Amino acid sequence: MIAKCLRVNEAGHLEISGCDTVKLAEQYGTPLYVMSEDLIRENCRRYVTSFEKNYSGKGKPIYASKAFSCKEIYRIVRSEGMDVEVVSGGELYTALQAGVPASHIHFQGNNKSLGELTFAIENGVGDIVVDNLSELHKVEKIASEHNVVVEVSLRIKPGIDAHTHEFIRTGQIDSKFGLDLESGEAMEALRQAKEMSHLVVKGLHCHIGSQILEKTPFVHTAEVMLHFFDQVRKELGIVFTFLNLGGGFGIHYTEQDHAVPYEEYMEAVSAAVHKTCEELQMDLPYIYIEPGRSVVGEAGITLYTVGTIKEIPGIRNYVAIDGGMFDNPRYALYHSDYTCLLANRAGEPADYVATIAGKCCESGDLIQEHTAIQHPQEGDILAVLSTGAYNYSMASNYNRNLKPACIMVSQGTSRIVIKGETYEDLVRNDI
Ligand code: LLP
């Protein structure tokens, strides 16, 4: 099984963290998001421990909550000692509601509104990651109106082209995120920031993309960023406190994905950080990384009930489920790979080639095409693996479908962390 929280039990059913998924589907209904709390906590610990080992604790992982945001996940990652990254007023609000101290929140985004910036400043968010010059001026203005000095960092485009899907690549020059190094835009922003009296730039941030399955782009990014630290020190006399190297570590969606164990990224990047700082005769900054997908992705699965099966001879076999692009738009958007299996027949051979179709009025509403599963019948439970990241968080109400419930499982127990929506929820804001 691609995730260590999964196994096939004695009944031939898929089990997650000691819970039989067929029983979960019976108890909570489908579609259902199921997250292994055990694996999430283990992932957090692996990152935290890596910082102790590689940076003598002078660094910390930040959970990028765009991957999966709800109150309970903020409580979990905080209890494991991680900071939290948010990218909207909504994520910020949820994190604050969950009790995350504002000083441990990092606020990202390429076009934060005045309202969002004000909300962040009024609540004392610890690190506003400024994306562009216009935002720098907005932060200065709001901070001066509130008579406070805010700590910010700047998002830099390091010019690294990571090999991943073009929609989730962000480090190269042609990106809507961040300030450019090559054109001098980033240096200019720092020059202007130095003159501002209501903000102080504590560090720099970068993020080169997502689902990256190699170490080298991360190593190069760290080197580029530290050379820029040196340049800024020499040209402007600014010495930063921290460097945030972003997230993007790939996970297993199928057996074919060769995800690098986190410890290996951490070791490779830390070696480059130490070596570069030594060469540049620079003190090591405090290091942050910002993983999202790799904290929650493999820990989540989605359970569906199989409905209509349409076998079109010589063409394909459509196996329709009671979910679709409204709970998981990633195949429709990126043609993402997934592993699918019948949870109630997990012990049987996967010798049936299926195209898993959703229930939305849209031909492209598919979860996977031509994928091998066990021979299906109406009423079977289909499990899609590695759906813990960017599934619930990207869900919609397309066709007025209801966003499913999300449960956490741990050592054979289960509990609801997000209730499933109801029809009343759908019309709540309708006039
Ligand atoms: N930090 C920043 C500034 C980011 O933009 C992102 C992801 C992360 C951290 C976390 O990256 P991760 O460790 O999760 O790869 N919806 C797409 C992924 C978009 C990623 C956006 N930014 C998907 O479903 O694949």
Residues whose N, C-alpha, C, O or C-beta is under 5 A from the ligand:
A	BS01	LLP	A64 A67 Q108 I168 H207 G209 S210 Q211 G246 G247 G248 F249 E290 P291 G292 R293 S294 Y390
